[in-house]
Amino acid sequence: MVESETMDEAAIAAMMARIDAVPMMHTIAIEIQRMETGLCVAKVPRRLEWDGIYETFHGGMLGVIADSVTCWAILTTIGADEQVATTDFNIRFLRPCHTDVVCTARTVRAGRTMCVADADIHDMNGKLVAIAQVSYARLA
């Protein structure tokens, strides 16, 4: 069950249908924990097959998570049926990650043609492992 204080059941159902329609979300086994207007919180398990050379959660996978969850935060703001595409992506890795992760993404700005969101990725010990900012073009 997705927690929310600002979104009704229909809006959550529309968002979950959109998320469920993306095959990659099944690949990473994303679990949406909370959605608010302008916010999405999701947990993703660490799988050993996603490790990098140093036996930690691979940075590329953390990037996929940040890109995905920021998109969902944007869509909670502009509507689940809107079409967006990533135009710019920046992630900063702060420490190795050896656990599942929780990604908290927030809409920074939702404009007529461009939207921006940021994300914090924490390990299960509450340590910040990465931060990201992503820009999306609205494709209407």
C-alpha positions in Angstrom: 0.0 0.0 0.0 1.4 3.4 -1.0 1.1 6.0 1.7 -0.1 9.5 0.7 -1.7 12.5 2.4 -2.1 14.7 -0.7 -3.1 12.3 -3.4 -6.4 10.5 -3.7 -6.8 6.8 -4.5 -7.5 7.4 -8.2 -4.4 9.5 -8.6 -2.3 6.9 -6.8 -3.9 4.1 -9.0 -3.1 6.1 -12.1 0.5 6.6 -11.0 0.9 2.9 -10.1 -0.5 1.8 -13.5 2.1 4.1 -15.2 4.9 2.7 -13.1 3.8 -0.9 -13.6 3.8 -0.3 -17.4 7.5 0.3 -17.4 9.4 -3.1 -17.8 12.5 -1.7 -16.0 10.6 -1.2 -12.8 10.0 -4.9 -12.6 13.6 -5.6 -13.4 14.8 -3.5 -10.4 11.9 -4.7 -8.2 11.0 -1.1 -7.2 8.6 -0.8 -4.3 6.9 2.6 -4.1 6.4 3.4 -0.5 5.1 7.0 -0.5 3.7 9.4 -3.0 2.7 13.0 -2.4 2.2 15.8 -4.9 5.8 16.5 -5.9 7.3 13.6 -4.0 8.0 9.9 -4.5 9.8 7.6 -2.1 10.8 4.1 -3.3 12.8 1.2 -2.0 15.0 -1.0 -4.3 16.7 -4.1 -3.1 20.4 -4.6 -3.6 21.1 -7.7 -5.8 24.6 -9.1 -6.0 24.4 -9.3 -9.8 24.2 -5.5 -9.8 27.5 -5.1 -7.9 30.3 -3.2 -9.4 34.0 -4.1 -9.2 34.2 -3.3 -5.5 31.3 -5.5 -4.4 29.0 -2.5 -3.8 25.7 -1.4 -5.4 26.8 -0.4 -8.9 26.6 3.4 -9.5 24.8 2.8 -12.9 22.0 1.0 -11.1 21.8 3.8 -8.6 21.5 6.2 -11.6 18.6 4.1 -13.0 16.9 4.4 -9.6 17.4 8.1 -9.3 16.2 8.7 -12.9 13.1 6.6 -12.4 12.0 7.9 -9.0 12.5 11.6 -10.0 10.3 10.9 -13.0 7.6 9.6 -10.8 7.9 12.7 -8.5 7.5 14.9 -11.6 4.4 12.9 -12.7 2.8 13.3 -9.3 3.0 17.0 -10.0 1.9 17.2 -13.7 -0.2 14.1 -14.1 0.4 10.4 -14.6 -0.6 10.5 -18.3 1.9 13.3 -19.2 4.8 12.4 -21.5 8.3 13.4 -20.4 11.8 12.5 -21.4 15.1 12.9 -19.5 17.2 15.6 -21.0 19.9 16.1 -18.3 21.1 13.9 -15.5 23.7 14.4 -12.8 24.5 12.1 -9.9 27.1 12.4 -7.2 28.2 9.3 -5.4 29.0 9.9 -1.8 29.9 6.5 -0.3 29.7 2.8 -1.1 26.4 1.1 -0.7 26.1 -2.5 0.6 22.4 -2.6 1.4 19.0 -2.0 -0.2 18.4 1.7 -1.0 15.6 4.2 -0.4 15.3 7.0 -3.0 13.4 10.1 -2.1 12.7 12.3 -5.1 11.2 15.8 -5.1 9.9 18.0 -7.9 12.0 21.2 -7.9 10.1 22.9 -10.7 7.4 21.8 -13.1 7.3 24.2 -16.0 5.4 24.3 -19.3 8.2 22.7 -21.3 10.8 21.6 -18.7 10.6 20.0 -15.3 13.4 19.5 -12.7 13.6 17.0 -9.8 16.2 16.0 -7.3 16.8 12.8 -5.3 18.6 11.6 -2.3 19.5 7.9 -2.1 20.1 6.4 1.4 21.2 3.0 2.4 19.2 1.0 5.0 21.4 2.5 7.8 20.2 6.0 6.9 23.5 7.0 5.3 23.3 9.2 2.2 25.0 7.3 -0.6 24.1 9.5 -3.6 22.4 12.7 -4.7 21.0 13.4 -8.1 19.3 16.1 -10.2 17.4 15.3 -13.3 15.7 17.5 -15.9 12.8 16.4 -18.1 11.3 17.8 -21.3 7.5 17.8 -21.5 6.7 16.1 -24.8 3.1 17.4 -25.3 
